Amino acid sequence: MKVEIGNRLKRLRLEKGFTQKELAIRVKGGLDYTYIGKIERGEQLPSLKILIKISEALSVPLGYFFRDEALPALQKLPAHEFKPLVKGVKGRKLLTAIESLHEDDIPLLIEIIRLLNRHRNAAKVKLPDTGGGEDVPMAAEEGASYKKE
């Protein structure tokens, strides 16, 4: 992902005709131009906050830096697969949020969902030598209890 973001940043910066120094100055709050170079070379993964500032400086949606190839997969998803997601108040809120989503931000949303799923899949770890083999819930689990027994 670092390399993809870096390549897209460099390509866009060059298309806009900026040097790394010029882009660093345009970023709200300023940025060191060497940091831009590290991002472009795939040596540094910028924080979401920095990436937002860079996208604003370049006048592009944040989703530009994330995978565009995820969009066709979402469009092929059958409607019946959405049913479990849209039940109840939370589901309606999700649909409302999706309706107001800008098309350019869909790849970013997909990447966030992938990260959440990866975290959830890794969320339970077996405790060694506890005798009970209980699962320990991680922060991403809804309704997780962290009280000491």
C-alpha positions as CSV (number, residue, x, y, z in Angstrom):
1,M,0.0,0.0,0.0
2,K,2.9,2.4,0.8
3,V,4.2,2.0,-2.7
4,E,0.8,2.5,-4.4
5,I,0.1,5.6,-2.4
6,G,3.6,6.9,-3.2
7,N,3.3,6.2,-6.9
8,R,0.0,8.0,-7.1
9,L,1.3,11.0,-5.1
10,K,4.3,11.3,-7.4
11,R,2.2,11.0,-10.6
12,L,-0.3,13.5,-9.4
13,R,2.3,16.0,-8.1
14,L,4.1,15.9,-11.5
15,E,0.8,16.3,-13.4
16,K,0.1,19.4,-11.3
17,G,3.7,20.6,-12.1
18,F,4.8,20.9,-8.5
19,T,8.2,20.1,-7.1
20,Q,8.3,18.3,-3.8
21,K,9.2,21.6,-2.0
22,E,6.3,23.4,-3.6
23,L,3.9,20.7,-2.6
24,A,5.3,20.6,1.0
25,I,4.6,24.4,1.2
26,R,1.1,24.1,-0.2
27,V,0.1,21.5,2.5
28,K,-1.8,23.2,5.3
29,G,0.4,23.5,8.3
30,G,3.5,22.9,6.2
31,L,5.4,19.7,5.6
32,D,9.1,18.9,5.1
33,Y,9.7,18.2,1.4
34,T,12.0,15.2,2.3
35,Y,8.9,13.6,3.9
36,I,7.1,14.0,0.5
37,G,10.1,12.2,-1.1
38,K,9.9,9.3,1.4
39,I,6.2,8.9,0.7
40,E,6.8,8.9,-3.1
41,R,9.5,6.3,-2.8
42,G,7.3,4.0,-0.6
43,E,9.5,4.4,2.4
44,Q,6.9,6.1,4.5
45,L,3.2,5.5,4.9
46,P,1.6,8.9,5.7
47,S,-1.0,9.1,8.4
48,L,-4.6,9.6,7.3
49,K,-4.4,13.2,8.7
50,I,-1.3,14.0,6.5
51,L,-2.9,12.3,3.5
52,I,-6.0,14.4,3.8
53,K,-3.9,17.5,3.9
54,I,-2.0,16.4,0.8
55,S,-5.2,15.6,-1.0
56,E,-6.5,19.1,-0.2
57,A,-3.3,20.7,-1.4
58,L,-3.5,18.8,-4.7
59,S,-7.3,19.4,-5.0
60,V,-8.2,15.7,-5.3
61,P,-10.5,13.4,-3.2
62,L,-8.8,11.3,-0.6
63,G,-10.0,8.2,-2.3
64,Y,-7.6,9.0,-5.2
65,F,-4.7,7.4,-3.1
66,F,-6.5,4.1,-2.5
67,R,-7.3,1.2,-4.7
68,D,-9.6,1.9,-7.6
69,E,-9.9,-1.7,-8.6
70,A,-12.1,-2.4,-5.5
71,L,-15.0,-0.4,-7.1
72,P,-16.0,-3.0,-9.8
73,A,-16.1,-5.8,-7.1
74,L,-18.6,-3.7,-5.0
75,Q,-20.8,-3.1,-8.1
76,K,-21.1,-6.8,-8.8
77,L,-22.3,-7.7,-5.2
78,P,-25.9,-9.0,-5.3
79,A,-28.5,-7.0,-3.4
80,H,-29.5,-9.9,-1.2
81,E,-26.0,-9.8,0.4
82,F,-26.7,-6.4,1.8
83,K,-29.8,-7.5,3.8
84,P,-28.0,-8.5,7.0
85,L,-26.2,-5.1,7.0
86,V,-29.3,-3.0,6.7
87,K,-31.4,-4.4,9.5
88,G,-32.4,-2.0,12.3
89,V,-31.3,1.5,13.1
90,K,-27.6,0.9,12.5
91,G,-28.3,-0.5,9.1
92,R,-30.5,2.5,8.1
93,K,-27.7,4.9,9.3
94,L,-25.3,2.9,7.1
95,L,-27.5,3.3,4.1
96,T,-28.0,7.0,4.7
97,A,-24.2,7.5,5.0
98,I,-23.6,5.5,1.8
99,E,-26.2,7.5,-0.1
100,S,-24.3,10.7,0.7
101,L,-20.9,9.3,-0.1
102,H,-19.0,10.8,-3.0
103,E,-18.1,8.3,-5.7
104,D,-14.4,9.1,-5.4
105,D,-14.4,8.1,-1.8
106,I,-15.7,4.5,-2.3
107,P,-12.2,3.0,-2.7
108,L,-11.2,4.5,0.6
109,L,-14.3,3.2,2.3
110,I,-13.7,-0.3,0.9
111,E,-10.1,-0.2,2.2
112,I,-11.4,0.9,5.7
113,I,-13.8,-2.0,5.7
114,R,-11.0,-4.5,4.7
115,L,-8.9,-3.2,7.6
116,L,-11.8,-3.5,10.0
117,N,-12.4,-7.1,8.9
118,R,-8.8,-8.0,9.2
119,H,-8.8,-6.6,12.7
120,R,-12.0,-8.4,13.7
121,N,-10.7,-11.7,12.3
122,A,-7.5,-11.3,14.4
123,A,-9.5,-10.0,17.4
124,K,-9.7,-13.2,19.4
125,V,-6.5,-14.7,20.7
126,K,-6.3,-17.9,22.8
127,L,-4.9,-17.4,26.2
128,P,-2.0,-19.8,26.9
129,D,-2.2,-22.2,29.8
130,T,-5.4,-20.9,31.3
131,G,-7.1,-24.3,31.3
132,G,-10.3,-22.8,29.9
133,G,-9.0,-21.7,26.5
134,E,-11.1,-18.5,26.8
135,D,-11.1,-16.0,24.0
136,V,-10.1,-12.4,24.9
137,P,-12.1,-9.8,23.1
138,M,-10.3,-7.0,21.4
139,A,-11.4,-3.4,21.2
140,A,-13.1,-3.8,17.8
141,E,-15.6,-6.3,19.2
142,E,-19.1,-4.8,19.9
143,G,-20.2,-5.3,23.4
144,A,-16.9,-6.7,24.5
145,S,-16.5,-7.0,28.3
146,Y,-13.1,-6.2,29.8
147,K,-13.9,-6.6,33.5
148,K,-11.4,-8.5,35.5
149,E,-13.0,-11.7,36.9
